[in-house]
């Protein structure tokens, strides 16, 4: 059994078997796993906000969908992943408050999912599985050995995608 590599909020990391990678407490944040199934190299980014261009002086690339995914790809390629082989699995993007609103500031979860999806589309990285939206937080673990993304949520069955 390998080590469980932890990814914090607005953070990213990469891993190879026998290790696995996890991020805790995805509420409106989106966890993006990029995976090279041939080489079993993976990485995860915990995205908090959809778009870095709206924020000045941002040093934290991992915080945003656009820069976080680019940086994750850079790190994966640096340890031997093939960019053209990458596939994605995403989870999170919940609406954590019990009201429906058209106010964009409150729809962070939806906007994070949308920005993530659009970014991956623009890079031609297929999203092969996702578990997003609804109103509960998720903890995710990805196992590069099997390509399985395990999703845990309080009071819910464990899901594998």
Secondary structure, DSSP 8 states (H G I E B T S, - for coil): ---EEEE-TT-EEEEETT-EEEEEEESSSEEEEEEETTTTEEEEEEE-BS-GGGSSS---GGGBHHHHHHHHHHHHHHTT--GGGEEEEEEE----SSS----GGG-HHHHHHHHHHHHHHHTT-EEEEEEE-TT--EEEEEETTTTEEEEE-TTS--EE-
